[in-house]
Amino acid sequence: MSNTTERTFPKITDSGLDDLRRRIGVKIGKTIEPWCYEATRDNIRHYAHGIGDDNPLWCDPDYAATTPHGGIIALPSFLFSTSRIVSGYVGGLPGVHAMWSGADWTWHKPIKRNDVISTEAYLKDLVEHQTRFAGRAIQQTYNVKFYNQSGDFIAEADSWCFRTERDHARELGTKYKEVRAREPRRYTDEELAAAYQLYREESVRGATPRYWEDVKEGEALPVMFKGPMTVTGFIAYAQGWGGLYIRANKLAWKLHDEHPGTGIKNRFGIPDCPERVHWEEDFALEVGAPGAYDYGPERTSWMTHHLTNWMGDAGFLRKASCKIRRHNPEGDMLFIKGQVKRKFVEDGRHLVEIEQEARNQDDELSVLATGIVELPSRG
């Protein structure tokens, strides 16, 4: 580590937790503005490209006009860009690290091109855990509801961050002790070619309907590849999603002046955002991570990308749940697998439940997820 390894970071305190508990159930008023207010053609495309999703339903107006939707719609995970809170902008415990760690989503209606999105949010729960990563950790869960310009309730999510003490994670955390001791991985051309073959074979179901009757319980979804992880990739996601604290010049100063906990001094002594754990390896190591790593909402979006590729234009993603199990540091590869768990009919809808997991190149579990997809029926 090149900079201030001697410094200490704020701790989780009982008084800080008491303050947070008083906020449970209280509707949050005006907060930091979202990256996207509207689901414009460009905003949708930038988000899709930020996760490596080239589905023409999100990106090609001419193609989308031929689908049952009659035009571009947004990929389900686009809603991360319309709320900082669902994406991990937490209150309370100033200066204590926050790691976005999972969400339970429900979608009610498609997000159409040029929809204007508004949200309502409140702190739902606080749960204390003991973790290998950082010892004591607080799971901080928010509920966020999403509406369009007509007042239609289009989606809802419970998302959570884990608040952890940076010093404990760096000095006493055991989760990544072996990972940090490894030499940096360097892939052979043959290893890269084998992984890239999955990109070559990646298929978007598109206009060919996947009928509920044709799906079999136990059948596997195609493996989806993401990576190899690079800082460039993490920045590409931030371009579409917006990030939490990324600001420049006067706007950065205003944020740090109003919320001093968001300005952590870098090696030049300049207050800079805590989000730089995603592109600055030295700082990532200071908080106990194995290196600069991907974003949590990004990884959730990869899991829903796996589902939307499979379901096709006529499908609708009703629910998705994602639980992050470890960091994906720079250099990692990720392999997403899925299997049909069950088929069922509910309220006249023909539904398929899918179980997913993603592992890295060393077969270490990165994500557990589930999805419920509505498919067209031949009946």
N, C-alpha and C positions, 0 to 999 in steps of 0.2 A: 504494500500500500504506500502510495507516494505522499499523501497529505496527512492531515491532522489525526493520526491514529490515537493521540492522547486525549482527544476531546471526548466528552460524555454527552449523551443525549437525554432528553426528558424521560421520566419514568411514568408508569401507570400508577396513579395514586387513588386512594379511597375517596378523597374529596372530588377528584376529577370524575370518577365513576358515579358518585352521588349526583353530580351536576348532570351527567348524561341521563341517568335514570329519570330525572325530572322531565326530560324531553320526550320520553316514550309516549306515543299516541298523540302527540301534539303536531298538528299540521304545520309544515314548514312554509314560511312565507317566502318572499322574494330572496333568491339566492343567486349564485354566480350564473351568468347566462349560459345557455347551451351552445354547443358548436353549431348546430343546425336547428333553426326554427321550422324550416320547410323541407319537404321531401322533393326538392327540385331534381331535374334530370342529372345535373352535375353532382349534386350532393350524394345522390344514390350511387352514381357511378364511382365517385371517389371512394366511398365506403366499400363498395364491392371490390374494387381493385386493391384496396388496402388489405383485404384478406385473401387476395389471389383468386377471386370468384369472377369468371368471365361469362356467366349465364346471360344470354341475350335478353331474357325477360327483364333483367334489371338495367341493361346497358344499351340495347339497340331498339330505338323507337319503331323502326320499320318492322322488325320481327315482332315486337310486343303488340303491335296493332293487329296482328293476325291471330292472337291468342284469345281465349275466352275473356281475358281482362280488358281487351280493347286498347291497351297501351301499357306503358311502363308502370310497374309497381316496385316498391322497395323490398329488398330482402328483409326477412324478419328482424335480423340483428341490427339493422340500420337504426333502430330506436335507441341504441346505446349513444348515438351521436346527438340525440335530442334531450338528454338529461345527464347532467354531471353527477347527480346523486346516484342514479342506477349504475353509473360507471365507477363509483368509488369515492366521490367527494363527500367526506365524512366530517361531522362536527365533533367538538369536544376533544379532550386529551391532547392539547396543542403540543406539537413536536414529537408525538409518539407515532411510530411508523404505521402505515396502513397498507395492507396487501389485499387487493380484490381477490376473492376466493371462490365465488360461486353465485348462482342465481337460479330461481324457479320462475319461468316465464309462462304466461298464457296469452294467446292471441285470439281476438274475437273477429277482427275484420282485416282485410288487406290494407296496406298503406299505399295509397295511390299517388301518382305523380302530382306534385304541387300541393299535397295535403299540408296544412299548417298544424303543427303538433303542439299541444299544451299538456302540462303534467301537474299532478298533485302528489305530494310525498309526505311521509312521516317516519320517524324512527320507530321501528316495530319491536325490537328486542335486543337485549344484551345478554350474552352467555359467556361465562368464563371457562377456559380450557387450559389444560397442561399439554404442551407440545414439545416435540423433539427439536423443532426449529428454534424456538425462543423461550421455552419454559412457559411462564404465564402469558396467556393471550386472551383477548376479549373479542368475541365474535359479535360484530355490530351490524344488525340487519335493518334495512330500510324497505318500505313498501312504496312503489311508484306506480301510479295509474296514468295512462296515456289516452288523449282525446284528439279527435281531428277538429277542423274548423266548424263542423256542423254539430259538435258536441257528442259525436258517436264515441262510445267507449271502445277503443281499438285494441288495447293490450294492458296487461298488468304484470309486474314483476316484484318478487322479493329478492333483493341482492344483498350480499354481505361481504364485509372486509374483516380481516383479522388485524387487530391492533397489537403490535408487538414492540418490545423494548429492543432497540437496535444494539445496545451494548451487550445484553445477554445473548442475543442471537449470534453476534460476532464472536464472543469470547467463550461461551458455554454451550451454544447450540451444537447438537450432535448430528443433525439430519444430513448435512452436507460435508461432514469432516473428510470422508473418503473422496468425495468429488473434488474438493478444493486441493487435495493432495495429488491428484492425477496430473500428468503432463497434458498440455493442450492437445486436443485431438486434431490430427491432420488426415483427411480422407484421401484415398487413392482415387484415380480416375475411374477405376472399375466399380468402386463402392458408390461413387456419385452417379455413374451411368445406370446402375441397378435401381437406385432411388428415383432418378429422373424418368425411368421407364414408366413409373406410376403416373407421373404427370402426362406422359405421352398417351397413356391409356385412359386417363380420366374422362368420364362420360357424363354429359348433362342430359337427363331424360327428355327435357324439353316438351315438344309438341306431341310426342307419343304417349297417350294416357297409360298410366299404370293402374289397372283395375284392381279393386279390393279382392275380388274373387280369384285373381291370379296369384296373389301373394300367399306364401306358405309359411306357417309358423316354423321357426328354426332356420329359415334361409338366411344366408349371409349377404350383407351389403358389400359392394366393392370397397377395397381398402383405399383410403384417401391419404395422400402424402402431403406434409407441410414441412418446409425447410429446404435445405439446412438453415438454421436460424442465423441471421446476421443483424447487425445494428441497422443496416439499410432497410431490412424488412420491418423492424420495429418502428422505424421512422415513417415508412410507407403507411403503416396502420395509423399512426398518429395523425398523418395528413388527412385521412378520411374520417377519423373518429373525433379528432380535436384535442385529445388529452384532457388532463385535469388542471394543470398549473402552468402549462407552457405559455409564456408571455415574453414579449420583447420590450426593451427600453423602458419608456415611461409606464407602460401597462404592467410590466414586471415589477417596477418599483411600487406602483400603486397597490398591487396584490400583496407584496411583502410588507409594505407599510401598514396595511390594514390587518393583515394576518401574519405576524412575525414568524410563526411556526413554519410557514411555507418557504421561508428563505434560509437555507442552510449553506453556510459559507463553503465555497469551493477552494481549490488550491491557490487561487489568487486573493483569497479573503473576500470574495464577492458573494453576497447572498444569491443563491440559485435554487431552483425548484427541487423538491424531493423526488420528482418524477425522473430525474436523470439517472436513477438506478437502471433504467432501460437502455441507456446508451453509454454510460460511464462506468467502466468495470471497477475502478478503484472505489467508487462510492457504493456500488452494489456489494462489494466485499465488506465494506464498513457496516452494512446493515445485516450481514450474515448470509446473504445470497451467494450462490456459487459463481456468480459473474453477471454481467449485464443480461437481462432476461426479458422475455416477451410480456405482453400485457394480458391480464386476466380476461377482460372483455373480448380481446382478440381471439383468445383460445376458445371461448364459448362460441364465438362467431364461426370458427372453423368447424365446430361440432354441428352447428345448424346448417352450415354449407354442405356438409356430408349428407344431411337429410334432404335438403332442397334439391340437390343434384339427383337424388334417388327418386323423389316423389313426382317430379315433372310439373308442367305448367298447371295441370288440372288438380294437383294436390294442394292441400293447405296445412301448414304446420300449426297445430293447435297448442301444443305444450312442449316445453323443453326444460330440462334440468341439467345443470352442470356443476360438478364439484371438482375443484382443482386440488391435486395431490402433491405436486412438486413444481419447482420452477423449470422452465425451459431456457437454459442459458445459451448465449451465443455459441454456435457450433453444433447444437443438438439437431437431430432429425426427429420427426414425429409421424407415427403411423396410426391412423384412425380406423378402427374396425367397428362393425355393427352387426347385429343379428335381430331378426324379428322375434320378439318374445311372445306376442299374442295378437290375435285379431278379435275385434268385438264391435257390436253395434250399440250405440247409445244415443238417445234422443233423435233417432232416425239417421244418425251419421255413421258412416262406415270407417272405422278407425283401426289403426295399426300401431302397436307399441313397439318401440325399438330400443334395445340396449346398446350402448356404445362404450368403448374405452379407447384410450390413446396411450401408446407406450413409445419411449424413445429408442434410440439405436442400441442401447444396452438393456432393453426389455424392462426398463423401470417405468412403473405406472405414473402417468402424468395427469390423466383426466378420467373421471367416470361421468357418464351422462346417460340420459334417456330422452326420448322424444315420442310424442303422439302425433301421428300424421293422419289427416282425413283424406281418403282417396275416393275417386268416382266409383260407382257401382254399375255393373252391367244391367242390374235390375231397375 
